[in-house]
Amino acid sequence: MLILDEQRYINQNVRPRIRPEEFKKLVGKDYIVKKRMEQYIRDYISAKGNLKIGHNKELCQYSTLQYFEKYIIPAASEEAAVTTIE
């Protein structure tokens, strides 16, 4: 998954590239990668709702999804907007 929200990071003149060996490993697995990522995001959102459970706290603490909450959790996006305004 790739999230780019600033136009300055997008160069229309350069095509993205992936190493051939990485491409070979991913060919035909796009469906499963997408489904597992969707499930991981659902698990993260659910865990974020109940941090009193130890493994939920660890999942949220160590997941890179914490940096993208404003994109995956609607309430976090609203909080970020309010925090920025204040």
C-alpha positions as CSV (number, residue, x, y, z in Angstrom):
1,M,0.0,0.0,0.0
2,L,1.2,3.4,-0.9
3,I,-0.3,6.7,0.3
4,L,0.9,10.0,-1.2
5,D,-1.1,13.0,-0.3
6,E,1.1,15.7,-1.5
7,Q,1.5,16.4,-5.2
8,R,5.2,17.3,-4.8
9,Y,6.0,13.6,-4.4
10,I,4.3,12.6,-7.6
11,N,6.3,12.9,-10.8
12,Q,4.3,12.1,-13.9
13,N,7.5,11.9,-16.0
14,V,9.0,8.9,-14.1
15,R,7.4,5.5,-14.1
16,P,7.5,3.5,-10.9
17,R,9.8,0.5,-11.0
18,I,10.0,-2.8,-9.1
19,R,12.9,-5.1,-9.0
20,P,12.4,-8.2,-11.3
21,E,12.9,-10.7,-8.4
22,E,10.2,-8.9,-6.3
23,F,7.9,-8.7,-9.3
24,K,8.2,-12.5,-9.9
25,K,7.3,-13.2,-6.3
26,L,4.2,-11.0,-6.5
27,V,2.8,-12.1,-9.9
28,G,-0.6,-13.6,-9.5
29,K,-0.8,-12.8,-5.8
30,D,-2.4,-9.3,-6.0
31,Y,-5.7,-10.6,-4.8
32,I,-4.4,-12.3,-1.7
33,V,-2.1,-9.4,-0.9
34,K,-5.0,-7.0,-1.2
35,K,-7.3,-9.1,0.9
36,R,-4.7,-9.7,3.7
37,M,-4.0,-5.9,3.8
38,E,-7.7,-5.2,4.1
39,Q,-8.0,-7.7,6.9
40,Y,-4.9,-6.2,8.7
41,I,-6.4,-2.7,8.5
42,R,-9.7,-4.0,9.9
43,D,-7.8,-5.8,12.7
44,Y,-5.9,-2.6,13.5
45,I,-9.0,-0.5,13.6
46,S,-10.7,-3.0,15.9
47,A,-7.6,-3.2,18.2
48,K,-7.4,0.6,18.3
49,G,-11.0,0.5,19.8
50,N,-9.9,-1.7,22.7
51,L,-6.4,-1.0,23.8
52,K,-6.9,-2.6,27.3
53,I,-6.2,-6.0,25.8
54,G,-2.5,-6.6,25.7
55,H,-2.1,-7.9,22.1
56,N,-4.3,-5.0,20.8
57,K,-2.0,-2.5,22.5
58,E,1.1,-4.1,21.0
59,L,-0.5,-4.3,17.6
60,C,-1.2,-0.6,17.6
61,Q,2.1,0.4,19.3
62,Y,4.3,-1.4,16.7
63,S,2.2,-1.2,13.6
64,T,3.2,1.2,10.8
65,L,-0.5,1.8,10.3
66,Q,-0.3,4.3,13.3
67,Y,1.2,6.8,10.9
68,F,-1.7,6.5,8.5
69,E,-4.6,6.6,10.9
70,K,-6.0,9.8,9.4
71,Y,-6.4,7.9,6.2
72,I,-7.8,4.6,7.5
73,I,-9.9,5.7,10.6
74,P,-12.4,8.4,9.8
75,A,-12.7,9.7,13.4
76,A,-8.9,10.1,13.5
77,S,-9.0,12.2,10.4
78,E,-11.6,14.5,12.1
79,E,-9.5,14.7,15.3
80,A,-6.4,15.6,13.2
81,A,-8.3,18.4,11.5
82,V,-9.5,19.8,14.8
83,T,-6.1,19.5,16.4
84,T,-4.5,21.3,13.5
85,I,-7.0,24.2,13.7
86,E,-6.4,24.7,17.4
